[in-house]
């Protein structure tokens, strides 16, 4: 795996010719399932906790276990298999913490498919939005006992999202430049569609 090489898999709807030509089949169905399973279950348990069990501690421990399993699965398994990306923190001998972001070499892109890439990025971006909504609803409803659980969900989900976006972007551009490029591309596509209609 090459460090800071970020030309492998499409990010947030970004497409290239290799991905259009590939079949949209799922080569790692079990990995794709568990990529979404733990994070979806944590959200469902949070939403249905009052109906499932009246015990706060049981629900809290269940949610934290699901979030931890999700964090580990996404960071160590689904990121590597579905999009060929990985990240980790390394502590040097002098005690300094250093983050390492890697992506698979361009020659091995055929190991990933467009469908798996979409599943990966969709799950990675949508679920943290739920935890942001839960955070605001917890604060505004003064349901403070759930605040620690919601913050834990938010931190774990955003950590993976940040790590994988940094893997994809690499050291070549900042996240702000990536967002601007993506939005500009989307606006351009929309304008082109409108001009074709007229």
PAZAPA-4460 file (N, C-alpha, C; in steps of 0.05 Angstrom, whole numbers, plus 32768, in hexadecimal, padded with zeros to 4 digits):
% residues 198
    n_x    n_y    n_z   ca_x   ca_y   ca_z    c_x    c_y    c_z   seq   type   mol
   8011   7FE8   8000   8000   8000   8000   8012   8019   8000     1      X     A
   800B   802D   7FF0   801A   8045   7FEE   800F   805A   8000     2      X     A
   8020   8068   800F   8017   807E   8020   8010   8096   800E     3      X     A
   7FFB   80A3   8016   7FF2   80BC   800A   7FEA   80B9   7FED     4      X     A
   7FE6   80A1   7FE2   7FDD   809D   7FC7   7FBF   809C   7FC8     5      X     A
   7FB1   80AF   7FBB   7F94   80B1   7FBF   7F85   80B0   7FA5     6      X     A
   7F8E   80A0   7F92   7F81   809F   7F78   7F73   8084   7F73     7      X     A
   7F67   8078   7F88   7F5E   805D   7F85   7F40   8059   7F81     8      X     A
   7F30   8063   7F93   7F14   805D   7F93   7F04   8077   7F93     9      X     A
   7EEC   8076   7F88   7EDD   808F   7F87   7ED3   8098   7FA2    10      X     A
   7ED3   80B2   7FA7   7ECC   80BD   7FC1   7EB3   80CD   7FBE    11      X     A
   7E9E   80C8   7FCE   7E85   80D8   7FCE   7E79   80DC   7FB3    12      X     A
   7E77   80C8   7FA2   7E6B   80CB   7F88   7E7E   80D2   7F72    13      X     A
   7E97   80D5   7F78   7EAB   80DB   7F64   7EAE   80C2   7F53    14      X     A
   7EAF   80C4   7F39   7EB1   80AD   7F28   7EC7   80B0   7F14    15      X     A
   7ED3   809A   7F0C   7EE7   809B   7EF6   7EE0   8084   7EE3    16      X     A
   7EEE   8082   7ECD   7EE8   806F   7EB8   7EEB   8052   7EC1    17      X     A
   7EFF   804C   7ED2   7F03   8031   7EDC   7EEA   8027   7EEB    18      X     A
   7EDE   8039   7EFB   7EC8   8030   7F0B   7EAE   802E   7EFA    19      X     A
   7EAC   803E   7EE5   7E94   803B   7ED4   7E95   8021   7EC4    20      X     A
   7EAD   8018   7EBE   7EB0   8000   7EAE   7EAE   7FE7   7EBF    21      X     A
   7EB3   7FE9   7ED9   7EB2   7FD1   7EEA   7E95   7FC9   7EEF    22      X     A
   7E92   7FAF   7EF4   7E77   7FA6   7EFC   7E71   7FB1   7F18    23      X     A
   7E57   7FB5   7F1D   7E4F   7FC0   7F37   7E48   7FAA   7F4A    24      X     A
   7E56   7F94   7F49   7E51   7F7E   7F5C   7E60   7F83   7F76    25      X     A
   7E58   7F74   7F8A   7E65   7F77   7FA4   7E76   7F5E   7FA8    26      X     A
   7E90   7F62   7FAA   7EA3   7F4C   7FAD   7EA7   7F44   7FCA    27      X     A
   7EA0   7F55   7FDC   7EA3   7F4F   7FF9   7E88   7F54   8007    28      X     A
   7E75   7F42   8003   7E5A   7F46   800F   7E5A   7F46   802D    29      X     A
   7E6A   7F35   803A   7E6B   7F34   8057   7E77   7F4E   8062    30      X     A
   7E8C   7F58   8056   7E98   7F70   805F   7E85   7F88   805B    31      X     A
   7E77   7F88   8044   7E64   7F9E   803F   7E4D   7F9D   8053    32      X     A
   7E44   7F85   805A   7E2F   7F83   806E   7E38   7F8D   8089    33      X     A
   7E4F   7F85   8092   7E58   7F8D   80AD   7E61   7FAA   80AD    34      X     A
   7E68   7FB5   8096   7E6F   7FD2   8095   7E56   7FE2   809D    35      X     A
   7E3F   7FD9   8095   7E26   7FE8   809C   7E18   7FDD   80B5    36      X     A
   7E1C   7FC4   80BB   7E0D   7FB7   80D1   7E11   7FC4   80EC    37      X     A
   7E2A   7FC6   80F5   7E2F   7FD0   8110   7E26   7FED   8113    38      X     A
   7E2C   7FFE   80FF   7E24   801A   8102   7E06   801E   8101    39      X     A
   7DF9   800E   80F0   7DDB   800F   80EF   7DCF   8005   8108    40      X     A
   7DD9   7FEF   8113   7DCF   7FE4   812C   7DD2   7FF7   8143    41      X     A
   7DE9   8005   8144   7DED   8019   815A   7DD8   802F   8158    42      X     A
   7DD3   8038   8140   7DBE   804D   813D   7DA3   8043   8144    43      X     A
   7D9C   802B   813B   7D82   801F   8142   7D7F   801A   8160    44      X     A
   7D93   8010   816D   7D91   800B   818A   7D8E   8026   8198    45      X     A
   7D9B   803B   818F   7D98   8055   819C   7D7B   805F   8198    46      X     A
   7D71   805C   8180   7D55   8066   817B   7D40   8055   8189    47      X     A
   7D44   803B   818C   7D30   8029   8197   7D36   8021   81B3    48      X     A
   7D49   802E   81C0   7D51   8025   81DB   7D3B   8025   81EF    49      X     A
   7D2A   8039   81EF   7D14   803A   8202   7D00   8024   81FE    50      X     A
   7CFD   801B   81E5   7CEB   8005   81DF   7CF7   7FE9   81E5    51      X     A
   7D11   7FE7   81E0   7D1F   7FCD   81E3   7D24   7FC7   8200    52      X     A
   7D2D   7FDB   820F   7D34   7FD6   822B   7D32   7FF1   823A    53      X     A
   7D28   7FEF   8252   7D26   8007   8262   7D40   800D   8271    54      X     A
   7D54   7FFC   826F   7D6D   7FFF   827D   7D81   800F   826D    55      X     A
   7D88   8026   8277   7D9B   8038   826A   7DB6   802B   8266    56      X     A
   7DC0   801E   827B   7DDB   8013   827A   7DDE   7FFD   8265    57      X     A
   7DC9   7FEC   8263   7DCA   7FD6   824E   7DCB   7FE3   8232    58      X     A
   7DBA   7FF6   822E   7DB9   8003   8213   7DD4   8012   820E    59      X     A
   7DDE   8020   8222   7DF7   802E   821E   7E0E   801B   8217    60      X     A
   7E11   8006   8226   7E26   7FF2   8221   7E23   7FE5   8205    61      X     A
   7E0A   7FDF   81FE   7E05   7FD3   81E3   7E0D   7FE6   81CD    62      X     A
   7E05   7FFF   81CF   7E0C   8013   81BB   7E2A   8017   81B9    63      X     A
   7E37   8019   81D0   7E54   801D   81CF   7E63   8005   81C4    64      X     A
   7E59   7FEC   81CA   7E65   7FD4   81BE   7E61   7FD4   81A0    65      X     A
   7E49   7FDB   8196   7E44   7FDC   817A   7E55   7FF1   816C    66      X     A
   7E58   8008   8178   7E69   801E   816D   7E86   8015   816C    67      X     A
   7E8F   8007   8181   7EAB   7FFE   8181   7EB0   7FE9   816C    68      X     A
   7E9D   7FD6   8169   7E9F   7FC2   8154   7E9F   7FCF   8138    69      X     A
   7E8E   7FE3   8135   7E8D   7FF2   811C   7EA8   8000   8116    70      X     A
   7EB2   800E   812A   7ECC   801C   8126   7EE2   8009   811E    71      X     A
   7EE4   7FF2   812C   7EF9   7FDF   8126   7EF5   7FD3   810A    72      X     A
   7EDC   7FCB   8103   7ED6   7FBF   80EA   7EDC   7FD2   80D2    73      X     A
   7ED3   7FEA   80D5   7ED8   7FFE   80BF   7EF5   8004   80BC    74      X     A
   7F02   8009   80D2   7F1E   8011   80D2   7F31   7FFA   80C8    75      X     A
   7F2C   7FE2   80D1   7F3E   7FCC   80CB   7F36   7FB9   80B5    76      X     A
   7F1D   7FB8   80AE   7F14   7FA4   809A   7F07   7FB1   8082    77      X     A
   7EF1   7FBF   8085   7EE2   7FC8   806E   7EF0   7FDE   805E    78      X     A
   7EFF   7FEF   806B   7F0E   8003   805D   7F23   7FF6   804A    79      X     A
   7F30   7FE2   8053   7F45   7FD4   8042   7F38   7FC5   802B    80      X     A
   7F23   7FB6   8031   7F17   7FA5   801D   7F05   7FB4   8009    81      X     A
   7EF5   7FC7   8013   7EE1   7FD4   8002   7EED   7FEA   7FF1    82      X     A
   7F00   7FFA   7FFC   7F0B   8010   7FEC   7F2A   8011   7FEC    83      X     A
   7F37   7FFE   7FF9   7F54   7FFE   7FF8   7F61   8014   8008    84      X     A
   7F55   801D   801D   7F60   8033   802E   7F64   8029   804A    85      X     A
   7F78   8034   8058   7F7C   802F   8074   7F8A   8046   8082    86      X     A
   7F86   8049   809C   7F93   805E   80AB   7F98   8053   80C7    87      X     A
   7FAC   805F   80D4   7FB2   8058   80F0   7FC3   806D   80FC    88      X     A
   7FC5   806B   8117   7FD6   807E   8126   7FEF   806E   812F    89      X     A
   8006   807B   812B   801F   806E   8132   802E   8080   8145    90      X     A
   8038   8075   815B   8047   8085   816E   8065   807F   816A    91      X     A
   8074   8094   8164   8091   8091   815E   80A0   808C   8178    92      X     A
   80BA   8085   8175   80CA   807F   818D   80CD   8096   81A0    93      X     A
   80CC   80AF   8195   80CE   80C6   81A6   80B4   80CE   81B2    94      X     A
   809E   80BF   81AE   8085   80C3   81BB   8071   80D4   81AB    95      X     A
   8079   80DD   8193   8067   80ED   8183   8054   80DC   8174    96      X     A
   803B   80E5   8173   8026   80D6   8165   8025   80E0   8148    97      X     A
   8023   80CC   8136   8023   80D2   811A   800D   80C2   810C    98      X     A
   7FFC   80CF   80FC   7FE7   80C1   80ED   7FF1   80B9   80D2    99      X     A
   7FEA   80A0   80CA   7FF2   8095   80B1   7FD9   808F   80A1   100      X     A
   7FD8   8099   8088   7FC1   8094   8076   7FCC   8087   805D   101      X     A
   7FC0   8070   8055   7FC9   8061   803E   7FB2   805A   802C   102      X     A
   7FB9   8056   8012   7FA6   804B   7FFF   7FB4   8037   7FED   103      X     A
   7FA4   8025   7FE2   7FAE   8010   7FD1   7FBA   801C   7FB7   104      X     A
   7FCE   800E   7FAC   7FDA   8017   7F93   7FC5   8018   7F7D   105      X     A
   7FC9   802A   7F6A   7FB6   802D   7F54   7FB4   8013   7F43   106      X     A
   7FC8   8003   7F42   7FC7   7FEA   7F32   7FB5   7FD5   7F3E   107      X     A
   7FAE   7FD7   7F57   7F9D   7FC3   7F64   7F81   7FCD   7F69   108      X     A
   7F79   7FE2   7F5A   7F5E   7FED   7F5D   7F48   7FD9   7F57   109      X     A
   7F4F   7FC6   7F45   7F3A   7FB2   7F3C   7F30   7FA1   7F53   110      X     A
   7F3D   7FA2   7F6A   7F33   7F93   7F81   7F1B   7FA0   7F8E   111      X     A
   7F15   7FB9   7F87   7EFD   7FC6   7F92   7EE9   7FCB   7F7B   112      X     A
   7ED0   7FCD   7F83   7EBB   7FD3   7F6F   7EAD   7FED   7F76   113      X     A
   7EA0   7FF8   7F62   7E91   8011   7F67   7E7B   800D   7F7B   114      X     A
   7E6E   7FF6   7F7B   7E58   7FF1   7F8E   7E63   7FF0   7FAB   115      X     A
   7E79   7FE3   7FAF   7E85   7FE1   7FCA   7E8E   7FFD   7FD2   116      X     A
   7E99   800C   7FC0   7EA2   8027   7FC7   7E8B   8038   7FCF   117      X     A
   7E75   8036   7FC1   7E5D   8046   7FC8   7E52   803E   7FE4   118      X     A
   7E51   8023   7FE9   7E48   801A   8003   7E5A   8025   8019   119      X     A
   7E74   8023   8014   7E87   802C   8029   7E83   804A   802F   120      X     A
   7E84   805B   801A   7E82   8078   801F   7E67   8081   8028   121      X     A
   7E52   8074   801F   7E37   807B   8028   7E34   8075   8046   122      X     A
   7E3C   805D   804E   7E3B   8056   806A   7E4C   8067   807C   123      X     A
   7E63   806E   8071   7E76   807F   8080   7E6D   809B   8083   124      X     A
   7E5E   80A6   8070   7E56   80C2   8072   7E3A   80C6   807E   125      X     A
   7E28   80B3   807A   7E0C   80B7   8083   7E09   80B3   80A1   126      X     A
   7E16   809F   80AC   7E12   8098   80C8   7E1C   80AE   80DB   127      X     A
   7E32   80BC   80D6   7E3A   80D2   80E8   7E25   80E8   80E9   128      X     A
   7E17   80EC   80D3   7E02   8101   80D3   7DED   80FA   80E8   129      X     A
   7DE6   80E1   80EA   7DD2   80D8   80FE   7DDC   80E0   811A   130      X     A
   7DF6   80DB   8120   7E00   80E0   813A   7E01   80FE   8140   131      X     A
   7E05   810F   812B   7E03   812C   812F   7DE6   8134   8136   132      X     A
   7DD3   8128   8129   7DB7   812D   812F   7DB0   8124   814B   133      X     A
   7DBA   810C   8153   7DB6   8103   816E   7DC2   8115   8183   134      X     A
   7DDA   8120   817D   7DE7   8133   818F   7DD5   814B   8194   135      X     A
   7DCB   8157   817F   7DBA   816F   8182   7DA0   8168   8190   136      X     A
   7D94   8151   8189   7D7B   814A   8196   7D7F   8144   81B4   137      X     A
   7D96   8138   81BB   7D9C   8132   81D7   7DA0   814C   81E7   138      X     A
   7DAE   815F   81DB   7DB2   8179   81E9   7D99   8188   81EC   139      X     A
   7D89   818A   81D6   7D71   819B   81D7   7D5A   818E   81E7   140      X     A
   7D5B   8174   81EA   7D46   8166   81FB   7D4F   8163   8217   141      X     A
   7D67   816D   821E   7D73   816B   8239   7D74   814E   8242   142      X     A
   7D79   813C   8230   7D7C   811F   8236   7D9A   811A   823A   143      X     A
   7DA6   8125   824F   7DC2   8126   8253   7DCF   810A   8257   144      X     A
   7DBF   80F8   8262   7DCB   80DD   8267   7DD4   80CF   824E   145      X     A
   7DC9   80D7   8236   7DD1   80CB   821D   7DE8   80DA   8210   146      X     A
   7DEF   80F0   821B   7E03   8101   820E   7E1E   80F3   820A   147      X     A
   7E27   80E4   821E   7E41   80D6   821B   7E40   80C1   8205   148      X     A
   7E2A   80B3   8203   7E27   809E   81EE   7E27   80AB   81D2   149      X     A
   7E18   80C1   81D0   7E16   80CF   81B6   7E32   80DA   81AE   150      X     A
   7E40   80E6   81C1   7E5B   80F1   81BB   7E6E   80DA   81B3   151      X     A
   7E6C   80C3   81C0   7E7C   80AC   81B9   7E76   80A3   819C   152      X     A
   7E5C   80A2   8195   7E55   809B   817A   7E5F   80AF   8166   153      X     A
   7E5D   80C8   816C   7E66   80DD   815A   7E84   80DC   8156   154      X     A
   7E93   80D8   816C   7EB0   80D8   816A   7EBA   80C0   815A   155      X     A
   7EAF   80A8   815F   7EB8   8090   8151   7EB1   8091   8134   156      X     A
   7E99   809A   812E   7E90   809C   8111   7EA0   80B1   8102   157      X     A
   7EA4   80C8   810F   7EB3   80DE   8101   7ED1   80D7   80FF   158      X     A
   7EDC   80C8   8112   7EF8   80C1   8110   7EFD   80AF   80F7   159      X     A
   7EEC   809C   80F2   7EEF   808B   80DB   7EEA   809C   80C1   160      X     A
   7ED6   80AD   80C1   7ED1   80BD   80AA   7EE9   80CF   80A4   161      X     A
   7EF3   80DC   80B8   7F0B   80EE   80B4   7F23   80DE   80AA   162      X     A
   7F28   80C7   80B7   7F3F   80B6   80AF   7F3D   80AE   8092   163      X     A
   7F26   80A5   8089   7F24   809B   806E   7F23   80B2   8059   164      X     A
   7F18   80C8   8061   7F19   80DF   804E   7F36   80E8   804B   165      X     A
   7F45   80E8   8061   7F62   80EF   805F   7F71   80DA   804F   166      X     A
   7F6A   80C1   8051   7F76   80AC   8040   7F71   80B2   8023   167      X     A
   7F59   80B8   801D   7F51   80BD   8001   7F5E   80D6   7FF6   168      X     A
   7F5E   80EC   8006   7F69   8105   7FFD   7F87   8104   7FFE   169      X     A
   7F92   80F7   8012   7FAF   80F5   8014   7FBB   8110   801C   170      X     A
   7FD5   8113   8017   7FE2   812C   801D   7FE2   8140   8006   171      X     A
   7FD4   8139   7FF1   7FD5   8149   7FD9   7FC3   8162   7FDA   172      X     A
   7FAD   8160   7FE9   7F9B   8177   7FEB   7F8E   8177   8006   173      X     A
   7F83   818D   800E   7F75   818F   8027   7F58   8186   8024   174      X     A
   7F4B   8182   803B   7F2F   817A   803A   7F1E   8191   802F   175      X     A
   7F25   81A9   8034   7F16   81C0   8029   7F18   81C0   800A   176      X     A
   7F30   81BC   8000   7F33   81BB   7FE2   7F23   81A4   7FD6   177      X     A
   7F22   818D   7FE4   7F13   8176   7FDA   7EF5   817D   7FDA   178      X     A
   7EEB   8189   7FEF   7ECF   8190   7FF0   7EC8   81A4   7FDA   179      X     A
   7ED9   81B8   7FD6   7ED4   81CC   7FC2   7ED4   81BF   7FA6   180      X     A
   7EE7   81AE   7FA1   7EE8   81A0   7F87   7ECF   818F   7F82   181      X     A
   7EC7   8181   7F96   7EAF   8170   7F94   7E96   8181   7F8E   182      X     A
   7E92   8196   7F9E   7E7B   81A7   7F9A   7E7B   81B5   7F7F   183      X     A
   7E92   81BE   7F77   7E95   81CB   7F5D   7E8D   81B7   7F47   184      X     A
   7E97   819F   7F49   7E91   818A   7F35   7E73   8184   7F34   185      X     A
   7E66   8183   7F4C   7E49   817D   7F4D   7E39   8194   7F40   186      X     A
   7E41   81AD   7F46   7E33   81C4   7F3B   7E37   81C4   7F1C   187      X     A
   7E4F   81BE   7F13   7E54   81BD   7EF6   7E43   81A8   7EE9   188      X     A
   7E41   8190   7EF5   7E31   817B   7EE9   7E13   8184   7EE8   189      X     A
   7E0A   8191   7EFD   7DEE   819A   7EFD   7DE9   81AF   7EE7   190      X     A
   7DFC   81C1   7EE4   7DF9   81D6   7ECF   7DF9   81C9   7EB4   191      X     A
   7E0A   81B5   7EB0   7E0C   81A8   7E96   7DF2   8199   7E90   192      X     A
   7DE5   818D   7EA4   7DCC   817F   7EA0   7DB6   8193   7E98   193      X     A
   7DB6   81AA   7EA6   7DA2   81BF   7EA0   7DA5   81CA   7E84   194      X     A
   7DBE   81CE   7E7B   7DC3   81D8   7E60   7DBC   81C4   7E4B   195      X     A
   7DBF   81AA   7E51   7DB7   8195   7E3E   7D99   8194   7E3A   196      X     A
   7D8A   819A   7E50   7D6D   8199   7E4E   7D62   81AF   7E3D   197      X     A
   7D70   81C6   7E3C   7D66   81DD   7E2C   7D6F   81DC   7E10   198      X     A
***
